[in-house]
Amino acid sequence: MERPSYLSKYLFDWEVLEVFLEGKSALDTAHFVGSVNDKKEAGNLLKGYGFNPTDPVLMAELFGNFQEALQFIKRYFLKEGTPLGVDLKIPPSIFMITDVCELFVMASAEEKDIEKKLWAEIILKVLHTIVHVDRDWRSSYFSVIQTQVFDRFYKQIFRDSENELYVAEKRDSEDRIPLIDFSVKSRKSRDSVILKLLHKADNVAEELFDRVGVRFITKSSFDSLQLIKFLTEHNIVMPQNIKPSRSINTIFDLEKFKNSFNDLIEKASQENYNEKSFLKKIDEIAGDCQFSENNISKNVHSSKAYKSIQFTGRQLIRYQNPFFEEFNSLRQDAKAETGNPLAQKILSMDMSLIARDIRFFFPYEVQIVDGKNKQINAEGDASHQEYKKGQQLTSLKRLFKPLMELKKISIDESFIN
């Protein structure tokens, strides 16, 4: 029985609705670009994305991103570039593409060659990610961001005459928190950013919260809590600017510690403990109130054995616009050039359109771990190498699952076990 023609007007792409209504990522849909019949329709899709398909410079940049996507896929997802990769080859027809619009047509639901369509979709998903990395406007200010965030912490880090590291308000402060180490996170490589975005549901560069970060290694687990107290009391980290969903604690059972701590405070008052006795007791309590490995981390790529305190703050960054000062100086010179048409044109320009400075909030991550748990983290599944392999495997499965099912192949996961 033939379906009435009017019904086609009311058919839904259910996966698109899942993206809008249920939080599904476009990277996880069966048809990444839907129906694109020709290069003209592909151009319209690019317009909606924000690209002008008639701009040769912009299209050349996009083609460069396409070439980068091909090399990235070879390097991280195929056997020719990594032992973890799948034993597949990018079809020669992909390398024959001279216009990115051709890739959209190839990835369309109308494409009859299913394998070619799946390859085109994989490449478009990586291309989409690279485009977001390249067009994150805050990247231009990254060195300024790093300096302003790190300076807040550096000002409170000192070494004594015996080269012991500590945190304090001033160098000669008696109240200090001893440290084993303090480090700042170096800028993520471009590949690391792309790989991280490919495994995240929120596949946009703005959702990376750990591009700027600091790491403290304290001597004891109780010192970790003392450090948080210090950072808060000295307005280095503002509780009001913490992103709640990014806070991770795999060290302390806080409720248990709070109850034991309050009992100790009462007992110390009743029995008149001296400070040394109190600190000895508190270290015992801190050790007794730690989570076991059965407590699952929020991060699916972090081992259950990984023990740390992590939180994400936001800092208001101020970037002084150097052009404003230079242009203002030029205007002062122009005022002396009476009768000069060029000078008059400069003076007539509206300076209100030029910002003196740019201010915006930027996230940074703080990680705190004590010496004992650092040793645990450095072993086995908790190592950073295993963490990165987990990200790589998740991204590979996410991108290649339909193609792997079509080709009836699987991934050798022994590399991360």
C-alpha positions, 0 to 999 in steps of 0.5 A: 500500500502506497503511503500518502505523499503529504506524510513526508511533510510530517516525518521527523529525524528522531536523532536530531530531536534527541540532540535538541531534547535529550542531550545527544551529541551530533557526533553520535548520530547515524547521519552527521549531516543528513541529506545533502544532494549536491555541492550547492546544498553543501554550500548552504549547509556551510553558510548555516555553520557560519562559513561563506562558501564563496570566500576562497580564503575561508574555503582554503582554510577549511580545506587545510583543516580537512587535510589535518583531519586525514593525518590525525585519523591516520596517526591516532585511529589506524594501524599504520599510525598506532598499535591501538588503531583499526586495520583499515585504510582511508579510501583513495576517493577521499584523497581525490577531494579538492573541495570540502563541499564534496565531502559533505555530499559523500557523507550524505544519507543519499550516498549509495556506497555505504563504506565511503559514506561512513568514512566521509562522516568520520572525517567530517566529525574530526574536521568539525572538532578541528574547526572548533579548536581553531575558532576558539577566540580565547586562544589568542589570549592564552599566554596572558591567561596563563600569566594571570592565573599562575601569578596568584599561586606563585606569589604564595609559594616559597622555599626555605633555607633547606630548599623545602617547599611551602605555601604561606602568606609571606616568606617569613610566616610561621603558619605554612603548609609544607609541599612535596611539589608544585607545578603548573600545567604546560599548554596542551598540544593541539593533538591532545586538545582534539583527542580530548574533544573527540571523546567528550559529549560537549564537543566544543573547545569552550568546554575544555576546563583543564587547559590551564591548571596547577598541581599541589603535592602535599606531605599529608592528606590533612595538609590537602584540606589545610591548603584548600582552607588557605587558598580560600582565606587568602582569596586565591581561589574563590568558592563563588567561582567554582564550577560544581559539576567539575569538583572531584574528590576521591580521597576523603569521605567528607561526612565521616571526616567531618564527624570525626573531626568535630569529635576530636575538637571537643575531645581536645578541648576537654582533655587539653591536648597540645598542638602536637598531640592534636595534629597526630590525632588528626593525621590518624583520622584523615587516614581512616576517613579515606575512600576505598578503590570501590568509589568510582571516579566521575571521569570514565577514563580515570582509574578507580585507583586514582586518588586526588582532589580536583576542582575548577575555578574561574578567573576574571582575565583582563587583556589590555588592548595594545592597539587602543594605546597606539591608536590613541597616541596616533590621535594625539599626533593628528591633533597637531597636524591641522589642515591635514586631511588624513589627520582629520580623518583619524580624529573623526573616527569613533574610538568608542568602538575600540575597547581599552581592555577585554575582560572575560572569565576563564576556567582553570583546574586545581589538583591536590594530592598527598605524597602517599596517594601520589605514589599509588597514582603513579602505578598501574592503571592510574598512570597518565599513560593509561588515561590517555589510551582510554581517551584514544580508545573511546574516541576510536569507538565513537567515530568508527563503530558503524564502519567497524560493524560494517567491516566486522572488525574489532579493536585489540583492547589488550593495549590498555589492560 
